[in-house]
């Protein structure tokens, strides 16, 4: 008998507008839209090995209320270059690149509905 194996965790975050979120992730963060189903309220974006799913909240207001409490964390290699890329694209930072006491260089981008998308790389 084989033991179960967990292979990937994929965050599922709320959005108030599938198309707006898709445009943001493409233009500001360099993600690719894998699948977009506006009629079914689902969006899948990816960049490298990172994948994020979005579900359509009942309204933009509800999406913002839920998203203000939502986040995901993406581990990165070469975070300084990614930070420079995001700065160039005009991504809205919750906080810019900083060394954290827990041994990570991190930054946070806030997407249009308030989901905190955090990026981090181990120091050293």
MOPAC internal coordinates of N, CA, C and O (Angstrom, degrees):
PM7 1SCF
backbone

  N    0.0000 0     0.00 0     0.00 0    0    0    0
  C    1.4425 1     0.00 0     0.00 0    1    0    0
  C    1.5333 1   108.52 1     0.00 0    2    1    0
  O    1.2310 1   120.71 1   -45.22 1    3    2    1
  N    1.3279 1   116.25 1   134.78 1    3    2    1
  C    1.4584 1   121.61 1   177.98 1    5    3    2
  C    1.5193 1   110.52 1   -85.19 1    6    5    3
  O    1.2310 1   121.16 1   -34.88 1    7    6    5
  N    1.3155 1   115.39 1   145.12 1    7    6    5
  C    1.4551 1   120.30 1   176.23 1    9    7    6
  C    1.5222 1   109.57 1   -84.16 1   10    9    7
  O    1.2310 1   120.16 1   -35.85 1   11   10    9
  N    1.3208 1   117.30 1   144.15 1   11   10    9
  C    1.4590 1   119.25 1   177.24 1   13   11   10
  C    1.5250 1   110.49 1   -60.40 1   14   13   11
  O    1.2310 1   120.87 1   -35.25 1   15   14   13
  N    1.3221 1   115.95 1   144.75 1   15   14   13
  C    1.4555 1   121.64 1   179.59 1   17   15   14
  C    1.5224 1   109.26 1  -129.79 1   18   17   15
  O    1.2310 1   120.65 1   -56.54 1   19   18   17
  N    1.3116 1   116.36 1   123.46 1   19   18   17
  C    1.4580 1   120.54 1   175.42 1   21   19   18
  C    1.5224 1   107.67 1   -83.75 1   22   21   19
  O    1.2310 1   119.91 1   -48.54 1   23   22   21
  N    1.3200 1   117.77 1   131.46 1   23   22   21
  C    1.4614 1   119.92 1  -173.75 1   25   23   22
  C    1.5159 1   114.66 1  -113.44 1   26   25   23
  O    1.2310 1   118.81 1   151.62 1   27   26   25
  N    1.3172 1   119.88 1   -28.38 1   27   26   25
  C    1.4500 1   120.62 1  -178.48 1   29   27   26
  C    1.5255 1   109.85 1  -164.64 1   30   29   27
  O    1.2310 1   120.81 1   -39.62 1   31   30   29
  N    1.3206 1   116.05 1   140.38 1   31   30   29
  C    1.4549 1   121.04 1   172.81 1   33   31   30
  C    1.5244 1   107.64 1  -106.39 1   34   33   31
  O    1.2310 1   120.33 1   -48.44 1   35   34   33
  N    1.3176 1   116.98 1   131.56 1   35   34   33
  C    1.4648 1   121.20 1  -178.06 1   37   35   34
  C    1.5214 1   108.27 1  -124.91 1   38   37   35
  O    1.2310 1   120.60 1   -63.01 1   39   38   37
  N    1.3378 1   116.46 1   116.99 1   39   38   37
  C    1.4677 1   118.16 1   178.60 1   41   39   38
  C    1.5190 1   111.43 1   -67.48 1   42   41   39
  O    1.2310 1   121.09 1   -34.05 1   43   42   41
  N    1.3079 1   115.53 1   145.95 1   43   42   41
  C    1.4614 1   123.10 1   174.74 1   45   43   42
  C    1.5188 1   106.61 1  -121.79 1   46   45   43
  O    1.2310 1   121.16 1   -68.63 1   47   46   45
  N    1.3286 1   115.39 1   111.37 1   47   46   45
  C    1.4587 1   121.83 1  -172.58 1   49   47   46
  C    1.5222 1   111.06 1  -115.06 1   50   49   47
  O    1.2310 1   120.19 1   -25.50 1   51   50   49
  N    1.3275 1   117.25 1   154.50 1   51   50   49
  C    1.4654 1   120.15 1   178.99 1   53   51   50
  C    1.5291 1   111.87 1   -79.36 1   54   53   51
  O    1.2310 1   121.30 1   -27.81 1   55   54   53
  N    1.3245 1   115.13 1   152.19 1   55   54   53
  C    1.4608 1   121.85 1   171.94 1   57   55   54
  C    1.5205 1   108.61 1  -139.83 1   58   57   55
  O    1.2310 1   121.29 1   -24.88 1   59   58   57
  N    1.3042 1   115.13 1   155.12 1   59   58   57
  C    1.4616 1   120.85 1   175.66 1   61   59   58
  C    1.5123 1   112.18 1   -96.35 1   62   61   59
  O    1.2310 1   120.57 1   167.02 1   63   62   61
  N    1.3509 1   116.52 1   -12.98 1   63   62   61
  C    1.4621 1   120.98 1  -179.05 1   65   63   62
  C    1.5200 1   108.80 1  -158.85 1   66   65   63
  O    1.2310 1   120.78 1   -68.82 1   67   66   65
  N    1.3156 1   116.12 1   111.18 1   67   66   65
  C    1.4695 1   122.71 1  -177.60 1   69   67   66
  C    1.5270 1   110.96 1   -56.14 1   70   69   67
  O    1.2310 1   119.96 1   133.40 1   71   70   69
  N    1.3219 1   117.68 1   -46.60 1   71   70   69
  C    1.4676 1   120.78 1  -176.47 1   73   71   70
  C    1.5244 1   112.01 1   -67.65 1   74   73   71
  O    1.2310 1   120.09 1   138.46 1   75   74   73
  N    1.3282 1   117.43 1   -41.54 1   75   74   73
  C    1.4609 1   120.96 1   178.81 1   77   75   74
  C    1.5284 1   110.85 1   -62.57 1   78   77   75
  O    1.2310 1   120.62 1   137.26 1   79   78   77
  N    1.3172 1   116.42 1   -42.74 1   79   78   77
  C    1.4624 1   120.83 1   179.28 1   81   79   78
  C    1.5217 1   110.63 1   -65.63 1   82   81   79
  O    1.2310 1   120.25 1   137.31 1   83   82   81
  N    1.3198 1   117.12 1   -42.69 1   83   82   81
  C    1.4729 1   120.73 1   177.51 1   85   83   82
  C    1.5230 1   110.51 1   -59.26 1   86   85   83
  O    1.2310 1   120.15 1   133.59 1   87   86   85
  N    1.3157 1   117.31 1   -46.41 1   87   86   85
  C    1.4658 1   121.48 1   179.59 1   89   87   86
  C    1.5272 1   111.17 1   -61.37 1   90   89   87
  O    1.2310 1   120.29 1   137.05 1   91   90   89
  N    1.3300 1   117.05 1   -42.95 1   91   90   89
  C    1.4657 1   121.43 1   180.00 1   93   91   90
  C    1.5250 1   110.82 1   -60.59 1   94   93   91
  O    1.2310 1   120.39 1   129.78 1   95   94   93
  N    1.3239 1   116.86 1   -50.22 1   95   94   93
  C    1.4633 1   119.70 1  -176.70 1   97   95   94
  C    1.5213 1   112.02 1   -65.67 1   98   97   95
  O    1.2310 1   119.86 1   147.14 1   99   98   97
  N    1.3216 1   117.88 1   -32.86 1   99   98   97
  C    1.4643 1   120.42 1   176.16 1  101   99   98
  C    1.5298 1   111.35 1   -72.19 1  102  101   99
  O    1.2310 1   120.19 1   128.03 1  103  102  101
  N    1.3326 1   117.25 1   -51.97 1  103  102  101
  C    1.4610 1   120.52 1  -171.37 1  105  103  102
  C    1.5245 1   114.21 1   -78.81 1  106  105  103
  O    1.2310 1   119.55 1   145.71 1  107  106  105
  N    1.3203 1   118.47 1   -34.29 1  107  106  105
  C    1.4644 1   121.34 1  -175.94 1  109  107  106
  C    1.5200 1   114.11 1   -96.78 1  110  109  107
  O    1.2310 1   120.09 1   148.59 1  111  110  109
  N    1.3434 1   117.44 1   -31.41 1  111  110  109
  C    1.4583 1   120.21 1  -172.91 1  113  111  110
  C    1.5215 1   114.09 1  -118.81 1  114  113  111
  O    1.2310 1   119.75 1   179.44 1  115  114  113
  N    1.3344 1   118.08 1    -0.56 1  115  114  113
  C    1.4586 1   120.99 1   175.58 1  117  115  114
  C    1.5116 1   115.57 1    71.56 1  118  117  115
  O    1.2310 1   120.13 1  -159.22 1  119  118  117
  N    1.3368 1   117.36 1    20.78 1  119  118  117
  C    1.4570 1   121.17 1   176.84 1  121  119  118
  C    1.5328 1   109.45 1   -80.57 1  122  121  119
  O    1.2310 1   120.78 1   -17.46 1  123  122  121
  N    1.3005 1   116.12 1   162.54 1  123  122  121
  C    1.4607 1   123.96 1   174.96 1  125  123  122
  C    1.5241 1   108.23 1  -109.86 1  126  125  123
  O    1.2310 1   120.49 1   -42.46 1  127  126  125
  N    1.3099 1   116.66 1   137.54 1  127  126  125
  C    1.4651 1   120.55 1   174.53 1  129  127  126
  C    1.5270 1   107.65 1   -79.90 1  130  129  127
  O    1.2310 1   120.77 1   -63.31 1  131  130  129
  N    1.3236 1   116.13 1   116.69 1  131  130  129
  C    1.4690 1   120.72 1   178.11 1  133  131  130
  C    1.5135 1   111.16 1   -83.68 1  134  133  131
  O    1.2310 1   121.10 1   135.72 1  135  134  133
  N    1.3301 1   115.49 1   -44.28 1  135  134  133
  C    1.4649 1   121.54 1   179.94 1  137  135  134
  C    1.5134 1   109.02 1  -150.09 1  138  137  135
  O    1.2310 1   121.22 1   -40.05 1  139  138  137
  N    1.3069 1   115.27 1   139.95 1  139  138  137
  C    1.4667 1   120.78 1   177.95 1  141  139  138
  C    1.5236 1   107.25 1  -136.48 1  142  141  139
  O    1.2310 1   120.92 1   -59.95 1  143  142  141
  N    1.3198 1   115.84 1   120.05 1  143  142  141
  C    1.4498 1   122.30 1  -178.18 1  145  143  142
  C    1.5290 1   109.53 1  -125.94 1  146  145  143
  O    1.2310 1   119.74 1  -106.44 1  147  146  145
  N    1.3399 1   118.10 1    73.56 1  147  146  145
  C    1.4700 1   119.87 1  -177.24 1  149  147  146
  C    1.5268 1   113.06 1   -57.11 1  150  149  147
  O    1.2310 1   120.10 1   144.31 1  151  150  149
  N    1.3275 1   117.42 1   -35.69 1  151  150  149
  C    1.4674 1   120.27 1  -179.64 1  153  151  150
  C    1.5256 1   112.31 1   -68.55 1  154  153  151
  O    1.2310 1   120.70 1   157.29 1  155  154  153
  N    1.3215 1   116.27 1   -22.71 1  155  154  153
  C    1.4686 1   120.87 1   179.90 1  157  155  154
  C    1.5246 1   111.63 1  -109.10 1  158  157  155
  O    1.2310 1   120.65 1  -179.77 1  159  158  157
  N    1.3371 1   116.36 1     0.23 1  159  158  157
  C    1.4593 1   120.54 1   176.02 1  161  159  158
  C    1.5104 1   114.65 1    67.79 1  162  161  159
  O    1.2310 1   120.32 1  -136.43 1  163  162  161
  N    1.3415 1   117.00 1    43.57 1  163  162  161
  C    1.4619 1   119.19 1  -178.61 1  165  163  162
  C    1.5228 1   109.92 1  -141.49 1  166  165  163
  O    1.2310 1   121.19 1   -38.67 1  167  166  165
  N    1.3325 1   115.32 1   141.33 1  167  166  165
  C    1.4591 1   123.22 1   179.51 1  169  167  166
  C    1.5209 1   108.66 1  -139.53 1  170  169  167
  O    1.2310 1   120.59 1   -40.98 1  171  170  169
  N    1.3276 1   116.47 1   139.02 1  171  170  169
  C    1.4602 1   121.84 1   175.80 1  173  171  170
  C    1.5207 1   107.94 1  -127.27 1  174  173  171
  O    1.2310 1   120.90 1   -56.01 1  175  174  173
  N    1.3500 1   115.88 1   123.99 1  175  174  173
  C    1.4572 1   121.21 1   176.45 1  177  175  174
  C    1.5234 1   108.59 1  -122.85 1  178  177  175
  O    1.2310 1   121.07 1   -25.31 1  179  178  177
  N    1.3480 1   115.55 1   154.69 1  179  178  177
  C    1.4660 1   118.75 1   178.56 1  181  179  178
  C    1.5172 1   110.39 1  -149.83 1  182  181  179
  O    1.2310 1   122.22 1   -22.90 1  183  182  181
  N    1.3012 1   113.36 1   157.10 1  183  182  181
  C    1.4594 1   122.16 1   171.10 1  185  183  182
  C    1.5135 1   106.01 1  -152.46 1  186  185  183
  O    1.2310 1   120.60 1   -56.79 1  187  186  185
  N    1.3355 1   116.46 1   123.21 1  187  186  185
  C    1.4594 1   119.64 1  -174.11 1  189  187  186
  C    1.5148 1   109.11 1    58.64 1  190  189  187
  O    1.2310 1   120.55 1    49.13 1  191  190  189
  N    1.3219 1   116.56 1  -130.87 1  191  190  189
  C    1.4673 1   121.07 1   178.74 1  193  191  190
  C    1.5209 1   113.05 1   -90.63 1  194  193  191
  O    1.2310 1   120.33 1   179.23 1  195  194  193
  N    1.3215 1   116.97 1    -0.77 1  195  194  193
  C    1.4693 1   120.48 1  -179.40 1  197  195  194
  C    1.5247 1   109.98 1   -86.77 1  198  197  195
  O    1.2310 1   121.15 1   -44.69 1  199  198  197
  N    1.3017 1   115.41 1   135.31 1  199  198  197
  C    1.4700 1   121.94 1   178.43 1  201  199  198
  C    1.5258 1   107.99 1  -136.98 1  202  201  199
  O    1.2310 1   121.07 1   -42.95 1  203  202  201
  N    1.3320 1   115.57 1   137.05 1  203  202  201
  C    1.4604 1   121.26 1   177.08 1  205  203  202
  C    1.5199 1   108.25 1  -130.67 1  206  205  203
  O    1.2310 1   120.55 1   -43.91 1  207  206  205
  N    1.3132 1   116.56 1   136.09 1  207  206  205
  C    1.4605 1   122.49 1   175.26 1  209  207  206
  C    1.5308 1   108.22 1  -107.40 1  210  209  207
  O    1.2310 1   121.01 1   -34.96 1  211  210  209
  N    1.3198 1   115.68 1   145.04 1  211  210  209
  C    1.4550 1   121.60 1   176.71 1  213  211  210
  C    1.5179 1   109.28 1  -124.96 1  214  213  211
  O    1.2310 1   121.03 1   -37.49 1  215  214  213
  N    1.3118 1   115.63 1   142.51 1  215  214  213
  C    1.4580 1   121.55 1   175.47 1  217  215  214
  C    1.5231 1   108.34 1  -119.19 1  218  217  215
  O    1.2310 1   121.24 1   -34.76 1  219  218  217
  N    1.3141 1   115.24 1   145.24 1  219  218  217
  C    1.4605 1   122.58 1  -177.03 1  221  219  218
  C    1.5227 1   110.29 1   -78.13 1  222  221  219
  O    1.2310 1   120.76 1   -62.71 1  223  222  221
  N    1.3334 1   116.14 1   117.29 1  223  222  221
  C    1.4637 1   120.95 1   174.74 1  225  223  222
  C    1.5320 1   109.00 1   -74.29 1  226  225  223
  O    1.2310 1   119.79 1   -18.83 1  227  226  225
  N    1.3161 1   118.00 1   161.17 1  227  226  225
  C    1.4650 1   120.89 1  -178.34 1  229  227  226
  C    1.5361 1   114.22 1   -59.46 1  230  229  227
  O    1.2310 1   120.42 1   151.42 1  231  230  229
  N    1.3435 1   116.80 1   -28.58 1  231  230  229
  C    1.4659 1   120.03 1   178.56 1  233  231  230
  C    1.5219 1   108.64 1  -152.36 1  234  233  231
  O    1.2310 1   120.78 1   -15.11 1  235  234  233
  N    1.3291 1   116.11 1   164.89 1  235  234  233
  C    1.4633 1   120.25 1   177.04 1  237  235  234
  C    1.5247 1   110.75 1   -63.09 1  238  237  235
  O    1.2310 1   120.09 1   142.54 1  239  238  237
  N    1.3127 1   117.42 1   -37.46 1  239  238  237
  C    1.4546 1   121.66 1   179.64 1  241  239  238
  C    1.5232 1   111.24 1   -64.25 1  242  241  239
  O    1.2310 1   120.66 1   135.79 1  243  242  241
  N    1.3394 1   116.33 1   -44.21 1  243  242  241
  C    1.4649 1   119.68 1   178.38 1  245  243  242
  C    1.5209 1   111.07 1   -66.21 1  246  245  243
  O    1.2310 1   120.57 1   142.09 1  247  246  245
  N    1.3356 1   116.51 1   -37.91 1  247  246  245
  C    1.4674 1   119.96 1   177.72 1  249  247  246
  C    1.5246 1   110.25 1   -59.92 1  250  249  247
  O    1.2310 1   120.50 1   135.35 1  251  250  249
  N    1.3385 1   116.66 1   -44.65 1  251  250  249
  C    1.4681 1   120.26 1  -179.91 1  253  251  250
  C    1.5250 1   111.66 1   -65.73 1  254  253  251
  O    1.2310 1   120.17 1   142.13 1  255  254  253
  N    1.3146 1   117.28 1   -37.87 1  255  254  253
  C    1.4659 1   120.74 1   179.23 1  257  255  254
  C    1.5318 1   110.77 1   -65.26 1  258  257  255
  O    1.2310 1   120.51 1   135.58 1  259  258  257
  N    1.3182 1   116.63 1   -44.42 1  259  258  257
  C    1.4701 1   120.78 1  -179.66 1  261  259  258
  C    1.5245 1   110.01 1   -71.34 1  262  261  259
  O    1.2310 1   120.46 1   134.19 1  263  262  261
  N    1.3392 1   116.73 1   -45.81 1  263  262  261
  C    1.4631 1   121.35 1  -175.82 1  265  263  262
  C    1.5212 1   112.42 1   -64.66 1  266  265  263
  O    1.2310 1   120.17 1   153.49 1  267  266  265
  N    1.3212 1   117.28 1   -26.51 1  267  266  265
  C    1.4677 1   119.14 1   178.96 1  269  267  266
  C    1.5265 1   111.27 1   -63.68 1  270  269  267
  O    1.2310 1   120.34 1   166.59 1  271  270  269
  N    1.3390 1   116.95 1   -13.41 1  271  270  269
  C    1.4597 1   122.30 1   178.48 1  273  271  270
  C    1.5278 1   112.27 1  -113.54 1  274  273  271
  O    1.2310 1   120.36 1  -170.23 1  275  274  273
  N    1.3516 1   116.91 1     9.77 1  275  274  273
  C    1.4684 1   121.49 1  -174.31 1  277  275  274
  C    1.5213 1   110.93 1  -112.64 1  278  277  275
  O    1.2310 1   121.04 1   -31.10 1  279  278  277
  N    1.3260 1   115.62 1   148.90 1  279  278  277
  C    1.4544 1   120.02 1   175.11 1  281  279  278
  C    1.5225 1   109.45 1  -157.74 1  282  281  279
  O    1.2310 1   121.70 1   -13.70 1  283  282  281
  N    1.3186 1   114.34 1   166.30 1  283  282  281
  C    1.4574 1   120.08 1   168.97 1  285  283  282
  C    1.5220 1   107.75 1  -143.76 1  286  285  283
  O    1.2310 1   120.37 1   -21.13 1  287  286  285
  N    1.3071 1   116.89 1   158.87 1  287  286  285
  C    1.4638 1   122.95 1  -175.77 1  289  287  286
  C    1.5187 1   107.69 1  -124.84 1  290  289  287
  O    1.2310 1   120.99 1   -52.04 1  291  290  289
  N    1.3280 1   115.71 1   127.96 1  291  290  289
  C    1.4586 1   121.51 1  -179.17 1  293  291  290
  C    1.5227 1   108.00 1  -121.26 1  294  293  291
  O    1.2310 1   120.60 1   -58.62 1  295  294  293
  N    1.3152 1   116.45 1   121.38 1  295  294  293
  C    1.4657 1   120.67 1   176.01 1  297  295  294
  C    1.5269 1   108.93 1   -78.11 1  298  297  295
  O    1.2310 1   121.73 1   -36.64 1  299  298  297
  N    1.3374 1   114.30 1   143.36 1  299  298  297
  C    1.4583 1   121.36 1  -169.80 1  301  299  298
  C    1.5229 1   110.08 1  -134.17 1  302  301  299
  O    1.2310 1   120.47 1   -31.01 1  303  302  301
  N    1.3203 1   116.71 1   148.99 1  303  302  301
  C    1.4525 1   123.08 1   164.31 1  305  303  302
  C    1.5221 1   106.59 1  -106.27 1  306  305  303
  O    1.2310 1   120.14 1   -40.90 1  307  306  305
  N    1.3416 1   117.34 1   139.10 1  307  306  305
  C    1.4657 1   123.19 1   179.33 1  309  307  306
  C    1.5292 1   111.46 1    65.89 1  310  309  307
  O    1.2310 1   121.35 1  -126.32 1  311  310  309
  N    1.3147 1   115.01 1    53.68 1  311  310  309
  C    1.4678 1   120.34 1  -175.68 1  313  311  310
  C    1.5297 1   112.91 1   -66.54 1  314  313  311
  O    1.2310 1   119.95 1   150.80 1  315  314  313
  N    1.3358 1   117.71 1   -29.20 1  315  314  313
  C    1.4725 1   119.08 1   179.25 1  317  315  314
  C    1.5306 1   110.44 1   -61.88 1  318  317  315
  O    1.2310 1   120.42 1   138.30 1  319  318  317
  N    1.3211 1   116.79 1   -41.70 1  319  318  317
  C    1.4622 1   121.20 1   178.77 1  321  319  318
  C    1.5217 1   111.12 1   -66.98 1  322  321  319
  O    1.2310 1   120.65 1   141.36 1  323  322  321
  N    1.3328 1   116.36 1   -38.64 1  323  322  321
  C    1.4614 1   119.93 1   178.01 1  325  323  322
  C    1.5290 1   110.31 1   -66.05 1  326  325  323
  O    1.2310 1   120.53 1   139.03 1  327  326  325
  N    1.3168 1   116.59 1   -40.97 1  327  326  325
  C    1.4574 1   121.07 1   177.12 1  329  327  326
  C    1.5330 1   110.34 1   -59.41 1  330  329  327
  O    1.2310 1   120.19 1   134.09 1  331  330  329
  N    1.3308 1   117.23 1   -45.91 1  331  330  329
  C    1.4717 1   121.06 1   178.91 1  333  331  330
  C    1.5277 1   110.92 1   -61.25 1  334  333  331
  O    1.2310 1   120.54 1   140.29 1  335  334  333
  N    1.3152 1   116.57 1   -39.71 1  335  334  333
  C    1.4720 1   121.29 1   177.62 1  337  335  334
  C    1.5248 1   110.86 1   -62.33 1  338  337  335
  O    1.2310 1   120.64 1   133.40 1  339  338  337
  N    1.3271 1   116.38 1   -46.60 1  339  338  337
  C    1.4623 1   120.33 1  -179.51 1  341  339  338
  C    1.5302 1   111.59 1   -65.48 1  342  341  339
  O    1.2310 1   120.33 1   141.24 1  343  342  341
  N    1.3298 1   116.98 1   -38.76 1  343  342  341
  C    1.4724 1   120.50 1   176.31 1  345  343  342
  C    1.5272 1   109.91 1   -60.08 1  346  345  343
  O    1.2310 1   120.87 1   134.94 1  347  346  345
  N    1.3315 1   115.95 1   -45.06 1  347  346  345
  C    1.4649 1   121.31 1  -179.45 1  349  347  346
  C    1.5227 1   111.60 1   -61.66 1  350  349  347
  O    1.2310 1   120.25 1   143.41 1  351  350  349
  N    1.3172 1   117.13 1   -36.59 1  351  350  349
  C    1.4711 1   120.70 1  -177.66 1  353  351  350
  C    1.5271 1   112.64 1   -80.14 1  354  353  351
  O    1.2310 1   120.36 1   169.44 1  355  354  353
  N    1.3345 1   116.91 1   -10.56 1  355  354  353
  C    1.4635 1   120.51 1  -178.46 1  357  355  354
  C    1.5088 1   114.03 1    81.28 1  358  357  355
  O    1.2310 1   120.19 1  -154.42 1  359  358  357
  N    1.3244 1   117.24 1    25.58 1  359  358  357
  C    1.4717 1   120.70 1   178.56 1  361  359  358
  C    1.5349 1   109.52 1   -61.27 1  362  361  359
  O    1.2310 1   120.10 1   -40.75 1  363  362  361
  N    1.3409 1   117.41 1   139.25 1  363  362  361
  C    1.4687 1   120.64 1   179.34 1  365  363  362
  C    1.5276 1   111.51 1   -82.78 1  366  365  363
  O    1.2310 1   120.58 1   -66.90 1  367  366  365
  N    1.3157 1   116.50 1   113.10 1  367  366  365
  C    1.4600 1   121.19 1  -176.92 1  369  367  366
  C    1.5212 1   111.67 1   -86.27 1  370  369  367
  O    1.2310 1   121.14 1   -42.86 1  371  370  369
  N    1.3187 1   115.42 1   137.14 1  371  370  369
  C    1.4583 1   121.30 1   166.43 1  373  371  370
  C    1.5161 1   107.78 1   -77.16 1  374  373  371
  O    1.2310 1   120.93 1   139.38 1  375  374  373
  N    1.3421 1   115.83 1   -40.62 1  375  374  373
  C    1.4602 1   122.70 1   167.14 1  377  375  374
  C    1.5217 1   107.44 1  -153.31 1  378  377  375
  O    1.2310 1   121.71 1   -33.24 1  379  378  377
  N    1.3288 1   114.34 1   146.76 1  379  378  377
  C    1.4632 1   120.39 1  -178.57 1  381  379  378
  C    1.5212 1   109.97 1   -83.13 1  382  381  379
  O    1.2310 1   120.93 1    -3.83 1  383  382  381
  N    1.3105 1   115.83 1   176.17 1  383  382  381
  C    1.4583 1   122.29 1  -174.83 1  385  383  382
  C    1.5284 1   111.37 1   -55.79 1  386  385  383
  O    1.2310 1   120.71 1   -52.90 1  387  386  385
  N    1.3285 1   116.25 1   127.10 1  387  386  385
  C    1.4642 1   122.25 1  -178.50 1  389  387  386
  C    1.5193 1   109.44 1  -149.45 1  390  389  387
  O    1.2310 1   121.26 1   -31.77 1  391  390  389
  N    1.3354 1   115.20 1   148.23 1  391  390  389
  C    1.4646 1   120.51 1   173.38 1  393  391  390
  C    1.5215 1   108.46 1   -82.42 1  394  393  391
  O    1.2310 1   121.44 1   -49.51 1  395  394  393
  N    1.3225 1   114.85 1   130.49 1  395  394  393
  C    1.4608 1   120.97 1  -177.71 1  397  395  394
  C    1.5313 1   109.89 1  -103.32 1  398  397  395
  O    1.2310 1   119.93 1   -27.61 1  399  398  397
  N    1.3354 1   117.74 1   152.39 1  399  398  397
  C    1.4708 1   120.24 1  -178.44 1  401  399  398
  C    1.5256 1   113.49 1   -65.05 1  402  401  399
  O    1.2310 1   119.62 1   164.78 1  403  402  401
  N    1.3147 1   118.33 1   -15.22 1  403  402  401
  C    1.4738 1   120.73 1   179.59 1  405  403  402
  C    1.5283 1   111.74 1   -90.53 1  406  405  403
  O    1.2310 1   120.40 1  -165.06 1  407  406  405
  N    1.3612 1   116.84 1    14.94 1  407  406  405
  C    1.4618 1   120.12 1   171.46 1  409  407  406
  C    1.5084 1   115.67 1    87.17 1  410  409  407
  O    1.2310 1   120.23 1  -156.53 1  411  410  409
  N    1.3248 1   117.17 1    23.47 1  411  410  409
  C    1.4579 1   120.95 1   179.68 1  413  411  410
  C    1.5265 1   110.45 1  -125.24 1  414  413  411
  O    1.2310 1   120.62 1   -33.35 1  415  414  413
  N    1.3354 1   116.41 1   146.65 1  415  414  413
  C    1.4627 1   122.47 1   164.17 1  417  415  414
  C    1.5119 1   104.64 1   -94.67 1  418  417  415
  O    1.2310 1   120.48 1   -55.09 1  419  418  417
  N    1.3255 1   116.70 1   124.91 1  419  418  417
  C    1.4611 1   120.31 1  -173.90 1  421  419  418
  C    1.5170 1   111.78 1  -135.87 1  422  421  419
  O    1.2310 1   122.22 1   -22.35 1  423  422  421
  N    1.3267 1   113.35 1   157.65 1  423  422  421
  C    1.4618 1   122.19 1   169.75 1  425  423  422
  C    1.5161 1   107.24 1  -146.99 1  426  425  423
  O    1.2310 1   121.22 1   -20.09 1  427  426  425
  N    1.3212 1   115.28 1   159.91 1  427  426  425
  C    1.4655 1   120.46 1   179.01 1  429  427  426
  C    1.5177 1   109.36 1  -131.43 1  430  429  427
  O    1.2310 1   120.98 1   -48.81 1  431  430  429
  N    1.3194 1   115.72 1   131.19 1  431  430  429
  C    1.4556 1   122.42 1   172.52 1  433  431  430
  C    1.5285 1   106.95 1  -109.23 1  434  433  431
  O    1.2310 1   120.58 1   -45.50 1  435  434  433
  N    1.3171 1   116.50 1   134.50 1  435  434  433
  C    1.4586 1   120.98 1   175.75 1  437  435  434
  C    1.5170 1   108.47 1   -99.74 1  438  437  435
  O    1.2310 1   120.54 1   -61.97 1  439  438  437
  N    1.3146 1   116.57 1   118.03 1  439  438  437
  C    1.4647 1   119.64 1  -179.59 1  441  439  438
  C    1.5340 1   108.94 1   -79.48 1  442  441  439
  O    1.2310 1   119.53 1    -7.56 1  443  442  441
  N    1.3352 1   118.51 1   172.44 1  443  442  441
  C    1.4724 1   121.09 1  -168.70 1  445  443  442
  C    1.5317 1   116.20 1   -53.53 1  446  445  443
  O    1.2310 1   119.31 1   151.60 1  447  446  445
  N    1.3163 1   118.91 1   -28.40 1  447  446  445
  C    1.4609 1   120.10 1  -178.14 1  449  447  446
  C    1.5163 1   113.03 1  -100.93 1  450  449  447
  O    1.2310 1   120.25 1  -177.61 1  451  450  449
  N    1.3321 1   117.13 1     2.39 1  451  450  449
  C    1.4578 1   120.69 1   173.00 1  453  451  450
  C    1.5122 1   115.48 1   102.97 1  454  453  451
  O    1.2310 1   119.53 1   178.50 1  455  454  453
  N    1.3351 1   118.51 1    -1.50 1  455  454  453
  C    1.4558 1   119.39 1   174.55 1  457  455  454
  C    1.5254 1   108.53 1   -61.03 1  458  457  455
  O    1.2310 1   120.24 1   -48.09 1  459  458  457
  N    1.3186 1   117.15 1   131.91 1  459  458  457
  C    1.4591 1   122.29 1   178.00 1  461  459  458
  C    1.5201 1   108.36 1   -87.92 1  462  461  459
  O    1.2310 1   120.89 1   -66.24 1  463  462  461
  N    1.3325 1   115.89 1   113.76 1  463  462  461
  C    1.4572 1   121.33 1   177.99 1  465  463  462
  C    1.5257 1   105.80 1  -102.13 1  466  465  463
  O    1.2310 1   120.69 1   -73.11 1  467  466  465
  N    1.3313 1   116.29 1   106.89 1  467  466  465
  C    1.4655 1   121.31 1  -176.60 1  469  467  466
  C    1.5226 1   109.71 1  -101.02 1  470  469  467
  O    1.2310 1   121.67 1   -38.85 1  471  470  469
  N    1.3246 1   114.41 1   141.15 1  471  470  469
  C    1.4608 1   122.20 1   179.08 1  473  471  470
  C    1.5159 1   107.44 1  -123.89 1  474  473  471
  O    1.2310 1   119.86 1   -44.75 1  475  474  473
  N    1.3338 1   117.88 1   135.25 1  475  474  473
  C    1.4539 1   120.51 1  -177.87 1  477  475  474
  C    1.5075 1   113.28 1  -146.00 1  478  477  475
  O    1.2310 1   121.63 1   -30.92 1  479  478  477
  N    1.3448 1   114.49 1   149.08 1  479  478  477
  C    1.4597 1   122.16 1   176.27 1  481  479  478
  C    1.5222 1   108.07 1  -134.18 1  482  481  479
  O    1.2310 1   120.51 1   -42.18 1  483  482  481
  N    1.3144 1   116.64 1   137.82 1  483  482  481
  C    1.4706 1   121.31 1   177.93 1  485  483  482
  C    1.5207 1   110.10 1   -61.65 1  486  485  483
  O    1.2310 1   120.99 1   -41.30 1  487  486  485
  N    1.3213 1   115.72 1   138.70 1  487  486  485
  C    1.4636 1   121.16 1   175.33 1  489  487  486
  C    1.5205 1   107.62 1   -85.04 1  490  489  487
  O    1.2310 1   121.11 1   -47.76 1  491  490  489
  N    1.3125 1   115.48 1   132.24 1  491  490  489
  C    1.4595 1   120.18 1   176.16 1  493  491  490
  C    1.4398 1   111.68 1    89.78 1  494  493  491
  O    1.2310 1   120.10 1   180.00 1  495  494  493

